[in-house]
Amino acid sequence: MSKISRRQAITGAATSFTVMGARTALGSEANSAVSFGVIGTGGRGRYVGSYMIADKRARLAAICDIFPDRIDLAKTQMPGADKSKTYRDYKELLADPSIDAVLIATPVYLHPEHFEAAVAAKKHIYCEKPAGADVAGVKRLLAASKRADPAKVIQFGFQQRFSPEYLAAEKRLLSGEMGDLTLMMSYWVWGGNAFRKVGPSPYPEEERMVRHWGANKSTSGDFIVEQDCHGLDVLNWFARALPLSAVGDGGRMARTYGDNSDHANVTYEYPGGLKGWLLGTQLPPNPYWDVKEQFFGTKAVIETTRHYYTWFEAGKKDVAKYTSAREITIDAIEHFYGAIVEGQRFNMAADACTSTFTSLLGRMACETRRKVTWQEMLESA
């Protein structure tokens, strides 16, 4: 795994797609609606699924969840879901030959299993991030991705890679306008979660693990994996490299439920002495929110967020700000369906796994409070 090369950033990858014949993009005409199913109709599945439904190139064909109340919510909140097929077993949905694509929005620890099955069923896949909750799970997903039909589009919920603002910032970095990149920083400061009051669960233990998967490391990977993987994905992407090692500190100060931590501070060492700093916490009071990345060059500074990017050039007083026109999840979904309809070959599983491994490396560094190498992380499972 340490030899995995970095996939080109999305602008570069777009020029290297292998394009199939227009009529082979789908089972019918390339301009036909992409029939898709949603596996997991929890909050994220309903949110992303609703954006997918809004895309004119898509048609919701089926929804799946093991819990009837989640299915009922989907039928109420997702346009057209009340008229779609309903499954309680994801294997039955994947066996439906009329479904071209699937959204996997299940608990993180189930991503490898569900992704593997979707690959075997030869579906186009949009899988929520991260790639898994532990090293073994991510390895399983990575292995499955290598068996995927090369004609299928495989995308993950790292939306920044499809945002026009992030792509514009990356273009400036690659142009040389920034000079040499000297330091990268990722902030994911999200208030309120650590202090959230959680009462006794009315569900049996086995069901609690699924319904409340975000509370525990075994099912979520901890917040540094489930949440901070977004910012670390951007650091890897802009650095065009994998971290060699990490040192960190963190723990649990306020959280009263589950076994996740609530703050982490990690320094990643990249080739050439480049460092990436991660500050992640859920300790501030609600609704404080500060999520961004910063890239320091010898000639300029770029700050990227889900809502804008800024450009500060040496010798100038003003900071130029470029605001996002919309929720970047829409950009990611547009890319997914565009790639399917246009017959583009696109598989970002290697990048998704690398960014998840990077999060797990940081978690190990915080837990052991010593330097952990990339190779040690990989060999831990």
GUDO-866302 format. One record per atom (N, C-alpha, C): residue in three letters; x, y, z. Coordinates in steps of 0.001 Angstrom, whole numbers, plus 500000, padded with zeros to 6 digits. Layout:
BEGIN
ALAXYZ...
//
This chain:
BEGIN
MET500823498794500000MET500000500000500000MET500854501251500000SER502020501189500571SER502869502367500615SER503338502780499231LYS503164501864498250LYS503602502167496894LYS502477502714496022ILE501278502891496619ILE500172503421495825ILE500521504822495354SER500418505063494079SER500698506397493555SER499471507270493728ARG499696508530493881ARG498581509452494024ARG497865509598492695ARG496537509461492750ARG495759509688491546ARG495798511167491204GLN495734511468489931GLN495733512874489539GLN494571513584490212ALA494756514857490532ALA493646515664491022ALA492581515678489937ILE491392516016490319ILE490268515769489424ILE490422516467488077THR491063517628488040THR491245518293486752THR492187517509485863GLY493207516926486453GLY494122516108485673GLY493479514800485283ALA492732514212486227ALA492097512935485938ALA491075513075484827ALA490438514236484757ALA489408514419483744ALA489980514303482343THR491240514637482163THR491831514561480841THR492344513174480524SER492354512281481518SER492899510952481296SER491829509869481282PHE490536510270481378PHE489472509291481327PHE489495508545480001THR489173507274480039THR488937506516478826THR487449506575478557VAL487061507072477410VAL485662507284477112VAL485129506136476284MET484019505532476736MET483387504446476010MET482465505019474943GLY481926504135474121GLY480948504561473138GLY479735505123473830ALA479090506101473218ALA477977506800473850ALA476849505860474253ARG476596504804473485ARG475470503930473777ARG475811502845474785THR477055502763475226THR477431501730476194THR477537502277477601ALA477270503558477769ALA477388504140479104ALA476388503530480067LEU475179503232479600LEU474156502603480413LEU473647501379479684GLY472695500723480313GLY472120499563479658GLY471269499945478470SER470918501229478364SER470127501702477243SER470831502889476633GLU470080503829476072GLU470701505001475475GLU471479505782476533ALA472581506418476116ALA473399507166477067ALA472632508300477705ASN471598508815477042ASN470828509930477586ASN469690509463478485SER469525508154478680SER468477507651479563SER468801508017481003ALA467754508076481843ALA467972508370483253ALA468713507214483906VAL469624507558484790VAL470367506549485544VAL469482506078486690SER469141504805486690SER468316504228487739SER469197503931488949PHE468848504476490110PHE469713504274491277PHE468920503862492505GLY469638503192493423GLY469060502797494695GLY469870503356495839VAL469222503555496959VAL469875504084498158VAL469951502972499197ILE471171502617499599ILE471383501625500651ILE471739502380501923GLY470796502467502829GLY470978503230504068GLY470207504527504003THR469037504577504631THR468213505789504559THR468194506534505886GLY469358506559506538GLY469530507417507704GLY469645508862507250GLY470120509731508140GLY470180511153507821GLY470999511464506578ARG472177510851506472ARG473038511144505321ARG472460510570504034GLY471896509366504115GLY471307508770502925GLY470163509601502381ARG469335510119503275ARG468210510952502830ARG468695512285502274TYR469757512835502887TYR470287514136502442TYR470897514028501050VAL471864513131500885VAL472524512982499589VAL471553512411498556GLY470741511454498988GLY469778510864498074GLY468820511886497495SER468419512861498293SER467509513898497798SER468172514750496722TYR469460515060496902TYR470186515781495858TYR470303514939494595MET470493513640494754MET470583512758493587MET469265512729492826ILE468173512687493558ILE466855512688492934ILE466642513955492122ALA467197515070492604ALA467014516352491925ALA467770516444490602ASP468758515559490401ASP469508515567489145ASP468639514960488043LYS468456515701486963LYS467545515276485897LYS468017514014485175ARG469284513660485355ARG469794512453484700ARG469559511196485527ALA468963511355486692ALA468799510231487620ALA467330509926487881ARG467078508689488266ARG465729508256488638ARG465843507324489838LEU465206507693490949LEU465221506842492130LEU464386505595491863ALA465022504427491987ALA464332503165491717ALA464035502384492980ALA464882502526494016ALA464703501704495208ALA465397502313496414ILE464881501999497586ILE465513502377498842ILE465630501130499705CYS466628501133500586CYS466860499966501429CYS467350500387502806ASP466757499814503832ASP467239500000505198ASP466703498851506039ILE467442498476507069ILE466991497370507905ILE465939497824508908PHE465790499149509093PHE464845499662510071PHE463621500269509380PRO462412499791509682PRO461202500315509046PRO460991501810509249ASP461366502330510438ASP461158503759510677ASP462039504610509769ARG463227504128509413ARG464097504862508496ARG463522504829507074ILE462941503710506719ILE462291503619505410ILE461107504586505352ASP460339504652506427ASP459199505563506466ASP459651507019506343LEU460770507373507005LEU461289508735506894LEU461702509035505463ALA462336508060504810ALA462752508258503418ALA461541508488502531LYS460496507715502734LYS459293507876501917LYS458639509233502131THR458835509784503320THR458262511091503642THR459139512234503158GLN460453512091503252GLN461364513207503025GLN462044513207501656MET462086512072500966MET462764511995499667MET461716511943498555PRO461696512939497680PRO460675512983496625PRO460651511709495785GLY459491511081495718GLY459333509887494896GLY459681508590495589ALA460245508661496798ALA460640507433497485ALA459428506575497856ASP458280507217498052ASP457080506464498404ASP456575505607497244LYS457074505904496039LYS456665505141494859LYS457757504180494387SER458904504191495035SER460006503331494611SER459916501968495279LYS460717501028494792LYS460788499710495426LYS461420499864496809THR461021498997497715THR461539499042499080THR462151497688499439TYR463365497736499962TYR464061496517500371TYR464512496635501816ARG464545495498502516ARG465123495447503851ARG466497494799503811ASP466822494111502716ASP468099493407502544ASP468836494030501363TYR470022494589501609TYR470760495272500544TYR471145494330499408LYS471285493040499715LYS471651492076498678LYS470531491940497646GLU469290492064498095GLU468165491994497173GLU468135493220496267LEU468444494381496818LEU468504495584495981LEU469600495443494933LEU470772494970495352LEU471888494839494416LEU471610493791493340ALA470740492839493639ALA470410491801492661ALA469396492285491632ASP468848493456491833ASP467849494012490910ASP468552494490489641PRO468331493841488499PRO469054494211487272PRO468636495557486691SER467520496101487156SER467062497393486626SER467782498574487266ILE468572498315488316ILE469271499397489024ILE470690499532488486ASP471018500725487991ASP472336500984487410ASP473375501372488456ALA472953502127489474ALA473898502734490419ALA473345502668491830VAL474241502757492812VAL473804502765494203VAL474531503845494990LEU473822504411495941LEU474403505275496968LEU474534504432498219ILE475755504284498724ILE475999503565499975ILE476159504604501082ALA475173504669501969ALA475182505649503053ALA474870504950504373THR475506503833504565THR475323503020505765THR476385503398506807PRO476312502858508032PRO477350503141509023PRO478747502825508488VAL479722503613508918VAL481081503540508364VAL481655502129508397TYR481441501415509481TYR482068500091509596TYR481493499091508592LEU480346499408507998LEU479733498535507003LEU480103498906505572HIS480792500015505377HIS481158500434504021HIS481931499349503257PRO482950498721503849PRO483684497700503088PRO482790496554502613GLU481947496048503484GLU481053494937503120GLU480090495335502005HIS479462496486502151HIS478470496912501173HIS479119497317499852PHE480287497945499929PHE481019498307498710PHE481422497048497955GLU481960496069498657GLU482386494815498044GLU481224494153497301ALA480055494140497923ALA478881493527497294ALA478425494326496075ALA478514495658496146ALA478116496484495010ALA479060496297493826VAL480343496105494111VAL481318495818493049VAL480965494491492381ALA480682493476493193ALA480343492162492652ALA479071492224491806ALA478160493120492160ALA476907493270491416ALA477077494150490177LYS478268494679489985LYS478607495502488812LYS477726496753488709LYS477607497463489816LYS476881498722489841LYS477854499900489818HIS477404501040489302HIS478107502293489548HIS477916502600491034ILE478952503134491684ILE478897503289493142ILE479257504710493571TYR478382505290494382TYR478711506515495122TYR478666506107496589CYS479830506021497219CYS479927505569498604CYS480288506745499499GLU479554506892500580GLU479897507943501527GLU481275507674502136LYS481925508735502550LYS483221508598503216LYS482981508230504667PRO484033507746505380PRO485323507285504880PRO485208505866504339ALA486353505292503959ALA486332503970503338ALA486131502845504343GLY486296503118505611GLY486110502100506636GLY486434502650508003ALA486168501855509031ALA486400502300510407ALA487727501835510976ASP488401500924510267ASP489688500424510747ASP490549500018509558VAL491801499704509837VAL492751499388508773VAL492310498163507985ALA491857497128508677ALA491429495908507989ALA490264496184507046GLY489320496981507498GLY488173497298506660GLY488558498074505419VAL489458499034505566VAL489895499829504417VAL490647498955503424LYS491464498041503935LYS492164497108503046LYS491162496253502266ARG490109495844502922ARG489076495039502254ARG488419495830501130LEU488080497085501416LEU487453497905500381LEU488406498150499218LEU489677498416499532LEU490663498659498482LEU490810497441497581ALA490856496262498185ALA490974495031497393ALA489760494851496498ALA488576495149497023ALA487358495028496213ALA487380495999495047SER487897497199495278SER487921498214494210SER488780497768493030LYS489789496954493291LYS490659496483492220LYS489978495419491358ARG488883494868491872ARG488112493880491109ARG486944494514490373ALA486776495823490520ALA485626496500489933ALA485685496502488414ASP484528496440487811ASP484403496570486356ASP484956497942485965PRO485969497997485122PRO486564499290484768PRO485609500228484049ALA484491499712483577ALA483517500564482914ALA482584501267483898LYS482691500937485175LYS481812501525486175LYS482452502744486840VAL481614503697487202VAL482059504901487905VAL482012504619489403ILE483128504853490081ILE483202504655491529ILE483669505953492169GLN482803506533492960GLN483075507837493562GLN482753507784495047PHE483446508614495827PHE483231508682497276PHE482832510098497678GLY482280510203498877GLY481754511479499339GLY482789512460499842PHE483909512571499141PHE484901513624499406PHE484588514767498446GLN483553515551498799GLN482983516515497855GLN483944517604497430GLN484919517938498279GLN485819519032497931GLN486500518814496588ARG486762517579496234ARG487474517295494989ARG486688517697493746PHE485413518003493913PHE484563518348492777PHE484064519786492839SER484465520517493874SER484057521910494038SER484841522815493093PRO484178523680492326PRO484907524604491439PRO485915525464492187GLU485590525830493430GLU486498526679494198GLU487756525909494605TYR487603524683495051TYR488774523873495387TYR489617523600494147LEU488950523335493039LEU489686523066491806LEU490442524303491328ALA489836525487491496ALA490512526725491115ALA491716526975492020ALA491555526698493326ALA492672526869494259ALA493800525915493925GLU493433524673493618GLU494463523695493262GLU495206524106491986LYS494485524669491040LYS495105525104489791LYS496147526190490059ARG495832527106490979ARG496786528171491303ARG498015527594491992LEU497792526607492847LEU498928525973493512LEU499846525306492487LEU499245524591491542LEU500035523869490544LEU500705524801489537SER500160526002489374SER500710526933488385SER502055527508488804GLY502387527387490078GLY503628527977490575GLY503444529359491165GLU502218529894491117GLU501966531238491653GLU502250531334493150MET502136530210493860MET502356530223495308MET503821530115495678GLY504657529756494720GLY506041529452495043GLY506125528054495628ASP507047527838496539ASP507189526528497167ASP506199526377498314LEU505548525232498387LEU504617524950499477LEU505415524608500732THR505167525364501803THR505971525205503016THR505216524582504187LEU503888524739504211LEU503103524226505336LEU501639524109504914MET500985523056505416MET499558522866505176MET498856522711506524MET497620523221506605MET496864523118507855MET495419522755507544SER494864521880508354SER493450521537508249SER492783521772509598TYR491696522556509578TYR490910522798510785TYR489544522134510602TRP489149521340511575TRP487768520883511573TRP487247521070512997VAL486726522260513232VAL486247522650514555VAL484730522734514479TRP484079521791515120TRP482627521673515005TRP482024521663516401GLY481307522700516757GLY480813522855518109GLY479576522044518424GLY479456521688519692GLY478228521109520199GLY478217519616520391ASN478909518868519552ASN478788517406519596ASN479294516793520888ALA480424517314521394ALA481004516701522592ALA480108516882523812PHE479268517917523802PHE478438518210524962PHE476996517721524787ARG476742517045523676ARG475383516582523407ARG474950515558524456LYS473763515759524988LYS473231514851526002LYS472541513677525318VAL472944512494525689VAL472366511286525118VAL471807510439526251GLY470501510247526222GLY469858509466527266GLY469953507980527003PRO469391507185527881PRO469406505720527704PRO468749505330526382SER469353504399525677SER468808503964524399SER467681502958524615PRO466588503088523879PRO465479502125524024PRO465693500850523222TYR466833500787522495TYR467052499663521588TYR467947498602522225PRO467784497348521813PRO468690496288522291PRO470107496539521809GLU471081495894522462GLU472493496198522226GLU472893496075520760GLU472507495000520103GLU472898494800518710GLU472343495899517809GLU471135496333518084GLU470529497395517285GLU471160498743517597ARG471537498948518857ARG472192500212519235ARG473470500421518442MET474230499359518219MET475501499468517498MET475284500046516111VAL474171499690515478VAL473891500178514133VAL473289501578514182ARG472314501769515037ARG471626503058515085ARG472536504174515601HIS473386503843516575HIS474252504853517186HIS475715504601516823TRP475934504253515580TRP477283503878515127TRP478286505007515296GLY477850506253515255GLY478773507386515320GLY479404507599516676ALA478967506849517692ALA479454507083519051ALA480693506277519404ASN481032505283518581ASN482112504374518970ASN483162504213517883LYS484401503974518305LYS485515503815517375LYS485331502602516471SER484816501515517019SER484702500293516229SER483727500439515069THR482782501345515189THR481768501503514144THR481922502780513328SER482605503794513886SER482786505062513165SER484240505348512811GLY485173504710513529GLY486582505019513341GLY487061506141514237ASP486166506720515035ASP486402507911515858ASP486196509153514990PHE486046510301515627PHE485689511502514863PHE486801511922513904ILE488054511594514222ILE489154511957513334ILE489059511203512010VAL488437510037512027VAL488254509252510804VAL486947509643510112GLU485865509650510851GLU484557509911510253GLU484407511364509807GLN485008512282510539GLN484818513718510272GLN486033514347509599ASP487204514183510204ASP488382514926509751ASP489014514362508486CYS488515513213508015CYS489040512651506767CYS488860513616505605HIS487849514490505664HIS487638515469504593HIS488861516374504428GLY489276516992505548GLY490411517911505473GLY491701517207505129LEU491891516005505661LEU493111515255505360LEU493139514824503898ASP491984514550503332ASP491919514242501909ASP492419515417501077VAL492055516627501481VAL492499517817500744VAL494012518013500895LEU494555517787502088LEU496004517916502278LEU496750516935501377ASN496326515687501366ASN496975514694500502ASN496865515084499030TRP495687515519498652TRP495416515904497262TRP496335517039496823PHE496396518115497623PHE497203519273497238PHE498699518983497360ALA499082518131498317ALA500500517785498468ALA500946516817497388ARG499990516094496804ARG500290515035495839ARG501268514022496428ALA501016513664497657ALA501914512737498350ALA501184512094499513LEU501741511015500005LEU501266510356501210LEU502121510795502389PRO501547510938503571PRO502388511235504737PRO503282510045505069LEU504472510349505501LEU505414509300505892LEU505182508838507324SER504737509766508179SER504543509454509599SER503670510528510228ALA503303510301511483ALA502506511280512212ALA502836511214513694VAL502740512366514345VAL502792512434515804VAL501566513234516237GLY501012512883517389GLY499797513582517771GLY499450513442519228ASP498447514188519595ASP497919514156520952ASP496423514414520844GLY495684513902521784GLY494238514094521764GLY493610513292522870GLY492313513247522864GLY491637512491523913GLY490197512889524049ARG489737512778525262ARG488306512927525569ARG488183513809526798MET487570514972526615MET487448515911527722MET486005516068528191ALA485065516070527248ALA483689516376527618ALA482678515313527220ARG482998514481526255ARG482008513539525765ARG481598512552526857THR480318512275526934THR479802511418528001THR479155510143527480TYR479252509904526175TYR478628508709525609TYR479592508059524625GLY479452506760524429GLY480324506041523511GLY481766506031523985ASP482698505705523055ASP484114505700523420ASP484973506546522487ASN484339507394521679ASN485105508291520815ASN485773509395521620SER486841509945521063SER487487511112521656SER486761512372521182ASP487217513541521623ASP486567514778521176ASP487551515877520787HIS488863515576520792HIS489831516547520287HIS491104515824519853ALA491757516382518837ALA492998515796518322ALA493845516883517683ASN495153516754517851ASN496114517677517246ASN497236516817516669VAL497343516769515347VAL498263515840514693VAL499170516578513718THR500441516225513711THR501383516733512711THR501790515580511811TYR501528515745510522TYR501901514748509521TYR503173515189508811GLU504086514266508637GLU505338514531507916GLU505200513967506505TYR505346514850505511TYR505281514463504106TYR506692514456503513PRO506869513853502350PRO508194513868501710PRO508717515291501532GLY510027515429501603GLY510647516734501405GLY510550517662502596GLY510138517142503748GLY510043517975504947GLY508750518757505065LEU507840518631504093LEU506556519330504165LEU505735518769505316LYS505112519642506084LYS504276519218507202LYS502817519600506964GLY501939518735507448GLY500507519026507439GLY499990518944508860TRP499350520001509316TRP498833520037510684TRP497325519853510658LEU496843519017511554LEU495403518834511726LEU495001519270513125LEU494027520169513182LEU493384520518514445LEU491920520128514311GLY491522519103515052GLY490146518643515001GLY489553518586516383THR488349519128516548THR487698519078517849THR486200519270517708GLN485492518706518668GLN484048518923518778GLN483725519564520130LEU484711520250520709LEU484549520807522048LEU483867522179522119PRO483978523053521113PRO483352524370521270PRO481835524259521447PRO481226525273522063PRO479766525240522220PRO479076525389520870ASN477917524803520772ASN477089524899519580ASN476591526349519422PRO476555526956518227PRO476817526351516918PRO478166526762516315TYR479207526951517144TYR480501527388516607TYR481007526386515581TRP481510526933514459TRP481923526070513341TRP483050526766512592ASP484174526095512428ASP485309526648511691ASP486002525496510967VAL485648525321509718VAL486165524209508915VAL486853524788507690LYS488161524527507559LYS488916525111506448LYS490271524430506337GLU490939524709505230GLU492331524303505035GLU493125525535504631GLN494404525567505013GLN495288526666504631GLN496578526095504057PHE497043526737502999PHE498268526309502325PHE499191527515502206PHE500358527408502829PHE501310528502502878PHE502428528251501876GLY502601529196500964GLY503689529125500002GLY504642530289500195THR505761530250499507THR506743531325499646THR506276532611498974LYS505258532528498108LYS504764533721497409LYS503306534053497713ALA502563533116498262ALA501136533359498468ALA500567532364499476VAL499341532661499917VAL498606531796500837VAL497222531544500253ILE496791530287500303ILE495442529927499887ILE494695529355501085GLU493452529803501258GLU492567529209502256GLU491360528645501525THR491044527392501788THR489920526743501131THR488866526349502158THR487605526485501770THR486492526039502609THR485399525508501689ARG484349524977502294ARG483225524477501514ARG482388525614500942HIS482690526855501342HIS481883527995500907HIS482655529018500085TYR483991528970500125TYR484787529946499384TYR486245529510499384TYR487060530202498578TYR488514530124498773TYR489067531531498694THR490158531772499421THR490791533092499400THR492212532964498889TRP492706534095498359TRP494054534160497793TRP494731535399498340PHE495854535202499036PHE496648536325499538PHE498023536249498899GLU498410537308498236GLU499682537337497508GLU500682538229498223ALA501923537783498296ALA502975538544498963ALA503076539942498360GLY503225540941499216GLY503370542315498755GLY502067543058498577LYS500934542378498777LYS499627543017498628LYS498883542987499960LYS498056544002500176LYS497325544087501432LYS495998543341501391ASP495392543295500231ASP494048542744500129ASP494051541226499942VAL493012540600500444VAL492785539171500246VAL491642539008499261ALA491883538298498186ALA490834538056497195ALA489995536863497645LYS488662537006497587LYS487761535950498044LYS486855535514496903TYR486750534212496714TYR485922533642495652TYR484892532730496306THR483631533135496240THR482569532462496985THR481927531347496170SER481623530243496848SER480954529119496199SER479507529483495885ALA479047528992494761ALA477689529313494330ALA476645528426494999ARG477054527269495522ARG476062526325496035ARG476727525269496915GLU475931524400497485GLU476400523268498290GLU477256522362497408ILE478483522084497851ILE479412521358496989ILE479019519890496792THR478092519380497603THR477593518027497361THR476931517945495985ILE476307519027495563ILE475675519053494239ILE476730518912493152ASP477879519557493333ASP478968519434492350ASP479427517987492253ALA479548517315493399ALA479999515926493402ALA478988515021492708ILE477713515235492981ILE476668514416492362ILE476600514664490866GLU476753515910490453GLU476755516209489020GLU477901515488488317HIS479050515438488970HIS480178514719488368HIS479858513234488249PHE479280512662489291PHE478963511233489296PHE478062510864488129TYR476952511561487997TYR476017511223486914TYR476561511621485548GLY477319512711485502GLY477924513098484237GLY478894512051483734ALA479698511495484648ALA480665510469484257ALA479957509211483760ILE478845508852484414ILE478099507670483986ILE477500507885482592VAL476780508986482435VAL476075509250481182VAL477037509442480011GLU478175510078480289GLU479140510339479222GLU480096509169478989GLY479944508097479770GLY480777506916479560GLY482213507099479980GLN482448507897481011GLN483813508101481499GLN484177507036482524ARG485405506599482493ARG485887505656483495ARG486521506432484642PHE485989506245485820PHE486462507023486965PHE486338506178488218ASN487444505953488895ASN487457505153490119ASN488370505849491121MET487779506460492147MET488574507195493132MET488759506407494429ALA488572505087494368ALA488691504283495587ALA490077504375496209ALA491130504401495381ALA492492504463495934ALA492692505738496740ASP492196506860496238ASP492316508118496977ASP491495508084498256ALA490277507532498178ALA489421507458499363ALA490069506590500442CYS490671505489500033CYS491346504616500996CYS492577505295501590THR493338505983500744THR494528506679501236THR494163507727502282SER493100508487502027SER492704509527502973SER492171508921504265THR491496507777504162THR491029507094505367THR492207506521506147PHE493168505937505445PHE494391505462506107PHE495103506626506818THR495128507793506192THR495767508966506793THR495082509332508103SER493754509248508132SER493006509513509359SER493330508480510431LEU493401507228510033LEU493727506164510987LEU495153506301511509LEU496061506763510660LEU497431507031511096LEU497433508096512187GLY496662509157511990GLY496561510204512997GLY495948509705514287ARG494940508859514167ARG494316508297515369ARG495317507464516161MET496112506637515458MET497117505814516135MET498156506681516824ALA498548507782516162ALA499541508679516762ALA498995509307518041CYS497719509684518043CYS497114510281519235CYS496990509253520358GLU496632508041519996GLU496425507001521010GLU497737506555521653THR498807506469520853THR500089505991521379THR500972507123521886ARG500657508362521463ARG501438509547521827ARG502919509379521475ARG503136508865520294ARG504491508734519768ARG504418508771518244LYS505562508824517623LYS505609508836516162LYS505189507473515619VAL504263507502514664VAL503794506284514007VAL504038506439512512THR504662505451511905THR504942505530510473THR503779504962509666TRP503750505351508409TRP502726504854507485TRP502774503322507436GLN503977502766507349GLN504116501316507240GLN503615500620508500GLU503900501186509662GLU503418500593510899GLU501901500583510943MET501295501676510497MET499841501734510444MET499286500627509555LEU499866500467508361LEU499391499449507434LEU499542498040507994GLU500612497808508707GLU500901496472509224GLU500165496168510535SER499370497127511008SER498666496925512280SER497478495987512135ALA497079495690510900ALA495959494762510672ALA496120494078509333
//
